[in-house]
Amino acid sequence: MMVLLRQPRHELDPLDLEILERAFDATWAAVKGNDRHVEFESDEGLEPSLRRELIEIAYFNEVSDPETLRDMVLSKLLPGSKP
């Protein structure tokens, strides 16, 4: 049996997790410190969305720098704002 497509790697190593956590902390602080309206009514809705965005950007753009990840998420979430 021939396998035509391989599933992407879903496990994150400790370095990946550390980078994503640092990017999340920086993004969270920037979002919470920004007075512009964010479309989520609660932190419970915002947190998983930010984490999902960070993982997607890191995975699909092969970005591994926390500051770059933060900037990319902020430009998507808060267009026109500076990190």
C-alpha positions in Angstrom: 0.0 0.0 0.0 1.4 3.3 -1.1 1.0 6.4 1.2 0.5 9.5 -1.0 0.3 12.2 1.7 2.0 12.4 5.0 0.4 13.9 8.0 2.2 17.0 9.3 4.2 16.6 12.6 1.8 17.6 15.4 4.2 17.2 18.3 6.0 20.2 19.6 9.4 19.9 21.2 10.3 21.8 24.4 12.0 24.6 22.4 8.9 25.0 20.2 6.7 25.2 23.3 9.0 27.8 24.9 9.0 30.0 21.8 5.2 29.8 21.5 4.8 30.6 25.2 7.1 33.6 25.0 5.3 34.8 21.9 1.9 34.3 23.6 3.0 36.3 26.7 4.2 39.2 24.6 1.1 39.1 22.4 -1.2 38.9 25.4 0.5 41.9 27.0 0.2 44.0 23.9 -3.4 43.1 23.3 -4.4 43.8 26.9 -2.4 47.1 26.9 -4.1 48.3 23.7 -7.2 50.4 24.0 -8.5 49.4 20.6 -11.5 47.1 20.5 -10.8 43.4 20.2 -13.7 41.3 18.9 -13.7 38.9 22.0 -15.9 39.7 25.0 -13.8 37.7 27.4 -10.3 36.5 28.1 -11.5 32.9 27.9 -12.3 33.5 24.2 -9.3 35.5 23.4 -6.6 33.2 24.9 -7.3 30.1 22.7 -7.7 32.3 19.6 -4.3 33.9 20.2 -2.6 30.5 20.8 -4.2 29.1 17.7 -3.0 32.0 15.6 0.5 31.8 16.9 0.7 28.1 16.2 -0.7 28.5 12.7 1.7 31.3 11.9 4.7 29.4 13.3 3.8 26.3 11.4 2.8 27.6 8.0 5.4 30.5 7.8 8.1 28.6 9.6 8.6 31.4 12.0 10.5 30.6 15.2 11.2 34.1 16.6 8.8 35.1 19.5 8.9 38.8 18.6 8.2 38.1 14.9 5.3 35.8 15.9 3.9 38.5 18.2 4.1 41.2 15.5 2.4 39.0 12.9 -0.5 38.2 15.2 -0.9 41.8 16.2 -0.8 43.0 12.6 -3.7 40.6 11.9 -5.6 41.3 15.1 -5.0 45.0 15.4 -4.3 46.3 11.9 -2.5 49.7 11.9 -1.2 49.4 15.4 2.5 49.2 16.3 3.7 46.5 18.7 
